[in-house]
Amino acid sequence: MNKTRLEAFSDAVIAIIMTIMVLELKVPHGTDLGSLQPLIPIFLSYVLSFVYLGIYWNNHHHMLQATRKVNGKVLWANLNLLFWLSLFPFATGWMGENHFAPIPTAGYGVVLLLAATAYTILQNSLMKHAKGENELLASAIGSDVKGKISLICYSLAIPTAFINTWISNSLYVFVAAMWFIPDRRIERKVGE
């Protein structure tokens, strides 16, 4: 199957998720700078989630650039990823509204972990499909060290949220920072 509908649908869903997140930001009722202070945790969680969605969109784009064909398994794996990404507005709002309390912070980590797992499943589905068709992707991904580090960090951050949410959130920021620059492995392989 051709990949264009998968790309277009994924782009649309991610754009809607980003729109929903920004609509959740409420305007303060005061006119002084002090009225913005209660919104700081909400805004910070929004920024982190926006960066994450941007990273997913960017890497999804690069991954599909190195892909020639998809099948039904790939379509379902992509829907699995989009499902977990669609929970970002809820997890973001819950964590921000509750000022990074332990349970919402751990819940945010669960959503991040499951989205990363879904991305890995999609990536593996694409690499296994049509052995001659998607070999470019398989050679570009290699051992996927960054992906494995991400899964480990999320797995550590979830229980850590019950001990120290600052450390937990630092792990979330670390993973986002690690992925902020697009995956050059794929760009190099596509350019060859």
N, C-alpha and C positions, 0 to 999 in steps of 0.2 A: 504494500500500500504506500501511497504517497504521504509525505509528512506534513504537507502544507496546512491541512485542516487542523492537525494536532497543534502546530505552532500558533495558528490564528486563535484557536479556542483558548489555549494556555495564556496567550498574551491578554486576551479579553478578561479572563478570570482574574489574573493577577492585577490588572488595572482596576477592576471592580473592587477587589480586596483593598487596594491602596485607597480608593475613594471612600470606602466604608470607614476605614481607619481615620481619615482626616475629618469625616463628618462626626465622628465621636468626640472630637475636641470641642468642648463647650466654651463659649465666650464668657468671660467674667462679667459680673454685674457692676463692679466698681470701675472707676476711671483712673485710679492711681496705680502706681507700679506694685504696691502691696497687694492689690487684688489678683495679681498674676502669681504670687508666691504659692498658693495651694495647687496651682496647675503645673508646677515644675515637675513633680514625679510623673504626671500624666504625659507631659510633653517629652520627657526623657525616654519613657517607655515607647512612645510613638516614634521618636527618632530611631531608636534601636530597631524596632520592628520594620520601619520603612527601609532602613539600610539592609536588613535581612531579606525583605521581599525584593529589593533591588538586586541583591546578590543572587538570589534564586532565579530571578528573571534573566539576569546577565549570563549566568552559568548554564541555564536551560537553553538559552539562545545559542551559546557556543557549542553545547553538546549536540543540539540538533543540526548545527552547521556541519558537524562531522558525521552526520547520519544520512544515509541515503533512503532507507526503507523502514517502515514500521509494520507491526502486525497487531492483532487483537490483544495479545498479552501486554504489549507496549502501551496501547491505548488505556488499558485498565491500570497499569502501573502509573501512568501519567495522571489519571483521575484520582488515584490514591494520593499522589503528591498534592494535587490541587485541593483535595479534601483537607489535608492537614494545614496547608497554607491558608485555607479559608477560615481556620480557627484563630489565626493571628489577631484579628480585631478583638475577639472576645478575650483572649489571653492577655493581650496588650492592655486593654481597658481594665481588666480585673487587677493586674499587677499595679498599674499606675494609679488607679482610683484608691487602692488600699496601701499606697505608699511603700511598695516593695515588701509587704508582709510575707512571712515564710511560706504559707500555703499557696497564695497566688504566684509567688516567685518560683516555687517548685512546679506549679502547674504550667507556667510559661515555659520552663525547661522541658517538661514532658512534651509540649507541643513542638518545641524546637527539635527534640530528640526524634519524635515520630516523623516530622517533616524531613529531617536529614536521613532517616532510615528509608523513607519513601523515595527520596531522591536517589539513594544508593540502589534501591530495587529497580527504579526506572533505568538508571545507568547500566546496571547489569543486564536488564531485559534487552536494552538496545544493543549491548555488546554481544549477547548470545544470539540475537536474531540475525538471520541472513548472513551467515559467516563471511561470505565474500563482500557483502554490501556495506557492513559497518566496521570493517577492520581498522579503518582510519581512527575511529573513536576508541577502539580497544587499545591501539598502539599509543594514542595520545594520553589516555587515562593512566596506563601503567598500573602501579601498585596502589595508587590513590591514597597516599600518606595523609594529605590534608583532610580527606574525608574520614579516615579512621581516627585522626586526632580530634576532629569535631565530635564524633560519636562518643569518644572517651570523655571529652570535656563536658558534654551535656550530661552524660551518665554520672559524672562526679558532682556537677552543679546542682542536680535535683536534690540529693540528700543533704548537700551542704547548705541549701536554703534554710533548713531547719536549725542549723547551727549559726550561720552568719550569712545573711542575704547579700552583704557587700561582696564577699568572696564569690558567691554564686553569680551575681550580676557581672562581676569582673570576668568570670569565665565566659559568660555570654558575649561580652564586649570583645574579649580576646579572640573568640572564634570569628566574630564579625570582622574584626581587623585583619585576621589571617586571610579571609576570603574577599576582602574589599577590592583587591586588584583582580581583574578577570584572570581566569585560568589560562596562562600563556601556552601551556602544553598543547591545547587544542588549536589555538591561533597559529602556532608554529606548524603543526601538522596540516592544517587546512591550507596554509600558505605554500606548502611544498608542492 
